[in-house]
Amino acid sequence: MEALARPAATIMLLRDGPEGIEVFMVVRHQAIAFAGGALVFPGGRVEEADHEFAASSADCPNPEGLDTGALAFRIAAIRETFEECGVLFARPRGSEELIDAATLKRLEDQHRAALNAGSIGFDAVLESEGLVPAPDMLVHFAHWITPASQPKRYDTQFFLADAPAAHLAVHDGWEAVESLWITPARALADTDAGIYKLVFATAKNLEKLGRSRTVREAIEAARASTVVTVQPKGTKLESGKRLMRIPEEAGYGGTEFIVDYMPASG
């Protein structure tokens, strides 16, 4: 029986570095069933509470006029990024500026552990400081669905965001055991060298991101593009590698790729 693909969201946090565009990535704990031990972007499942929050017009700004489902993916991405690495895309109510470093530190100290433990809701965390989420800071980049053959599957929306300079990204120490800022080219090269492990979706999105030299260029390219859903179809080859097929219109530079990246699960 085909496993259900659970909705999920992730943010590719970006900054400009001396060697070009850099993205924040974390190494997942080996014990996690999906992509355990892999180098990934911060993110996780879309919860029912994210939908409820997205449906609350008073507490959840929606300047782009997204439907509740689409907005819920952005809320989940914002929440998961705060939980996993302490970066928070939120503003004081009525302000155009993102939360400052002092307020963020207070929120982390008081609520991040409880939020990770599920003992407090994300809406309550924001309300405690008079904050509202900033979904307009996220730019839709990609949509990938785990292959039907995998025992654990996700339906994931990827977003780009210019990382707030005042927010110090750091892994949570449980789901993620290591974190780093890295250029897409270095992440791919280090994987080829055996330093890191990547799943196919992460690798292809790193390749696509690496076409841009700066954060501004990447975000402008994403805004100008149409996101095409990718659900790879894989065939195991005699060599032990896999032949992965994806739609050409998704913009990854081809339709067939022979890979030896780790499977996301199974």
C-alpha positions as CSV (number, residue, x, y, z in Angstrom):
1,M,0.0,0.0,0.0
2,E,1.4,3.4,-1.0
3,A,2.3,5.6,2.0
4,L,0.5,8.9,2.4
5,A,2.7,12.0,1.5
6,R,2.4,14.3,4.5
7,P,2.4,18.1,3.9
8,A,5.7,19.7,4.9
9,A,7.6,23.0,4.3
10,T,11.1,24.2,4.4
11,I,13.0,27.5,4.1
12,M,16.3,27.9,2.3
13,L,17.8,30.7,4.3
14,L,20.2,32.7,2.2
15,R,23.0,35.2,2.6
16,D,25.8,36.7,0.4
17,G,29.2,35.3,1.2
18,P,32.8,35.9,0.0
19,E,32.5,33.0,-2.5
20,G,28.9,33.8,-3.6
21,I,25.5,32.9,-2.3
22,E,25.4,30.7,0.8
23,V,22.5,28.7,2.3
24,F,22.0,27.6,5.9
25,M,21.8,23.8,6.3
26,V,21.6,21.3,9.1
27,V,22.7,17.7,9.6
28,R,19.7,15.6,10.7
29,H,20.1,13.2,13.6
30,Q,20.8,9.7,12.5
31,A,17.8,8.3,14.5
32,I,15.3,10.3,12.5
33,A,13.4,8.0,10.1
34,F,13.3,10.5,7.2
35,A,16.7,11.6,5.8
36,G,18.5,10.6,9.0
37,G,22.1,11.8,8.9
38,A,21.5,13.9,5.8
39,L,22.4,17.5,5.1
40,V,19.1,19.3,4.7
41,F,17.3,22.7,4.9
42,P,15.4,23.5,8.1
43,G,11.8,22.5,7.9
44,G,9.1,20.0,8.9
45,R,5.5,18.9,8.8
46,V,2.5,21.2,8.4
47,E,0.4,20.8,11.5
48,E,-3.4,21.4,11.9
49,A,-2.5,24.3,14.1
50,D,-0.7,26.0,11.2
51,H,-3.9,25.8,9.2
52,E,-5.9,27.3,12.1
53,F,-3.4,30.1,12.5
54,A,-3.4,30.8,8.7
55,A,-7.2,31.0,8.8
56,S,-7.1,33.7,11.5
57,S,-7.0,36.9,9.5
58,A,-6.5,39.1,12.7
59,D,-3.3,37.3,13.7
60,C,-1.9,36.2,10.4
61,P,-1.2,38.9,7.7
62,N,-1.8,37.7,4.1
63,P,-0.6,40.5,1.8
64,E,-0.3,38.2,-1.2
65,G,-3.9,37.0,-0.8
66,L,-3.0,33.3,-0.6
67,D,-5.6,30.7,0.2
68,T,-5.5,29.2,3.6
69,G,-3.8,26.0,2.5
70,A,-0.9,27.9,0.8
71,L,-0.6,30.3,3.7
72,A,-0.4,27.3,6.1
73,F,2.7,26.0,4.3
74,R,4.4,29.4,4.9
75,I,3.3,29.4,8.6
76,A,4.7,25.9,9.0
77,A,8.0,26.9,7.4
78,I,8.3,30.0,9.6
79,R,7.5,27.9,12.8
80,E,9.8,25.0,11.9
81,T,12.7,27.4,11.1
82,F,12.3,29.1,14.5
83,E,12.1,25.7,16.2
84,E,15.1,24.2,14.4
85,C,17.5,27.1,14.1
86,G,16.2,30.1,16.0
87,V,15.5,32.4,13.1
88,L,12.1,34.0,13.2
89,F,10.3,35.7,10.3
90,A,7.9,37.8,12.4
91,R,7.2,41.5,13.1
92,P,5.8,43.5,15.9
93,R,2.2,44.2,15.1
94,G,1.9,47.3,12.9
95,S,5.6,47.4,12.1
96,E,7.5,46.8,8.8
97,E,10.6,45.7,10.6
98,L,11.4,42.1,11.6
99,I,11.8,41.2,15.3
100,D,15.0,42.5,16.8
101,A,17.8,40.4,18.3
102,A,16.9,41.2,21.9
103,T,13.3,40.2,21.5
104,L,14.2,37.1,19.6
105,K,16.7,36.1,22.4
106,R,13.9,36.5,25.0
107,L,11.5,34.4,22.9
108,E,14.1,31.7,22.5
109,D,15.0,31.5,26.2
110,Q,11.3,31.5,27.3
111,H,9.6,29.5,24.6
112,R,11.7,27.6,22.0
113,A,12.1,24.5,24.1
114,A,8.4,24.4,25.0
115,L,7.5,24.9,21.4
116,N,9.7,22.0,20.3
117,A,8.1,19.9,23.0
118,G,4.6,20.8,21.9
119,S,3.6,22.3,25.2
120,I,2.9,25.7,23.7
121,G,1.5,26.8,20.4
122,F,3.3,29.0,17.9
123,D,0.4,31.5,17.9
124,A,0.8,31.8,21.7
125,V,4.6,32.4,21.4
126,L,4.0,35.2,18.9
127,E,1.1,36.7,20.9
128,S,3.3,36.9,24.1
129,E,5.4,39.6,22.4
130,G,2.7,41.2,20.2
131,L,4.2,39.7,17.0
132,V,2.6,38.5,13.7
133,P,4.3,36.2,11.1
134,A,5.9,37.6,8.0
135,P,4.9,35.2,5.2
136,D,5.6,37.9,2.6
137,M,9.4,37.4,3.3
138,L,9.2,33.9,1.8
139,V,9.4,33.3,-1.9
140,H,8.1,30.0,-3.4
141,F,11.0,28.1,-4.9
142,A,10.1,24.4,-5.4
143,H,7.5,21.7,-4.7
144,W,8.7,18.1,-4.4
145,I,6.8,14.9,-3.4
146,T,8.7,11.9,-2.2
147,P,8.6,9.0,-4.7
148,A,5.6,6.6,-4.2
149,S,8.0,3.7,-3.5
150,Q,9.3,5.2,-0.3
151,P,7.9,4.0,3.1
152,K,7.9,7.5,4.6
153,R,6.8,10.3,2.3
154,Y,6.4,14.1,2.3
155,D,4.7,16.7,0.0
156,T,7.1,19.5,0.5
157,Q,7.0,23.2,-0.5
158,F,10.4,24.9,-0.6
159,F,10.8,28.6,0.0
160,L,13.7,31.1,-0.3
161,A,14.3,33.8,2.3
162,D,17.0,36.5,2.9
163,A,18.3,35.6,6.3
164,P,17.8,38.4,8.9
165,A,21.4,39.6,9.7
166,A,20.5,40.1,13.4
167,H,19.2,36.5,13.8
168,L,21.9,34.0,14.7
169,A,21.0,30.7,13.0
170,V,22.0,27.6,15.2
171,H,20.8,24.0,15.1
172,D,18.5,22.8,17.9
173,G,20.8,19.9,19.1
174,W,18.1,17.2,18.7
175,E,16.6,16.9,15.3
176,A,19.6,18.7,13.9
177,V,23.1,17.9,15.3
178,E,25.2,20.2,13.2
179,S,24.7,23.4,11.2
180,L,26.6,25.5,8.7
181,W,26.4,28.2,6.1
182,I,27.7,26.8,2.8
183,T,27.7,27.5,-0.9
184,P,25.6,25.2,-3.1
185,A,28.8,24.2,-5.0
186,R,30.6,23.3,-1.8
187,A,27.7,21.3,-0.4
188,L,27.6,19.2,-3.6
189,A,31.4,18.8,-3.7
190,D,31.6,17.8,-0.1
191,T,28.9,15.2,-0.7
192,D,30.8,13.8,-3.6
193,A,33.9,13.6,-1.3
194,G,31.9,11.7,1.3
195,I,31.8,14.4,3.9
196,Y,28.1,14.9,3.8
197,K,25.0,12.9,2.6
198,L,22.2,14.4,0.5
199,V,18.9,13.2,-0.7
200,F,18.0,13.7,-4.4
201,A,15.6,16.6,-3.8
202,T,18.1,18.5,-1.7
203,A,20.9,18.0,-4.3
204,K,18.8,19.2,-7.2
205,N,17.6,22.3,-5.3
206,L,21.1,23.1,-4.4
207,E,22.1,22.8,-8.1
208,K,19.2,25.1,-9.0
209,L,20.0,27.6,-6.3
210,G,23.7,27.6,-7.4
211,R,22.8,29.2,-10.7
212,S,22.4,32.5,-8.8
213,R,25.4,34.5,-7.7
214,T,23.6,36.6,-5.0
215,V,20.6,36.5,-2.8
216,R,18.9,39.2,-4.8
217,E,19.4,37.3,-8.0
218,A,18.1,34.0,-6.5
219,I,15.0,35.7,-5.1
220,E,14.3,37.6,-8.4
221,A,14.7,34.4,-10.4
222,A,12.3,32.5,-8.1
223,R,9.7,35.3,-8.3
224,A,9.9,35.2,-12.1
225,S,9.5,31.4,-12.3
226,T,6.6,29.0,-12.2
227,V,6.9,26.2,-9.7
228,V,6.2,22.8,-11.2
229,T,5.5,19.9,-8.9
230,V,8.2,17.2,-9.0
231,Q,7.5,13.6,-7.9
232,P,10.6,11.6,-9.0
233,K,10.2,8.1,-10.5
234,G,13.2,5.9,-9.8
235,T,14.6,2.7,-11.3
236,K,17.4,0.8,-9.5
237,L,20.3,0.0,-11.9
238,E,22.6,-3.0,-11.8
239,S,25.4,-0.7,-10.6
240,G,23.4,0.0,-7.4
241,K,22.8,3.5,-8.5
242,R,19.3,4.8,-9.4
243,L,17.9,6.4,-12.5
244,M,15.6,9.3,-11.4
245,R,13.1,10.8,-13.8
246,I,11.5,14.3,-13.3
247,P,9.5,16.7,-15.5
248,E,11.7,18.8,-17.8
249,E,9.4,21.9,-17.2
250,A,10.5,21.9,-13.5
251,G,13.7,23.6,-14.6
252,Y,16.4,21.3,-13.2
253,G,18.3,21.0,-16.4
254,G,17.1,17.6,-17.6
255,T,14.6,14.8,-17.2
256,E,16.8,11.8,-16.3
257,F,19.6,11.7,-13.7
258,I,21.7,8.7,-12.6
259,V,22.4,9.2,-8.9
260,D,23.9,7.4,-5.9
261,Y,22.4,9.8,-3.3
262,M,20.9,8.2,-0.2
263,P,17.1,7.5,-0.3
264,A,15.1,9.7,1.9
265,S,13.7,6.7,3.8
266,G,13.7,2.9,3.6
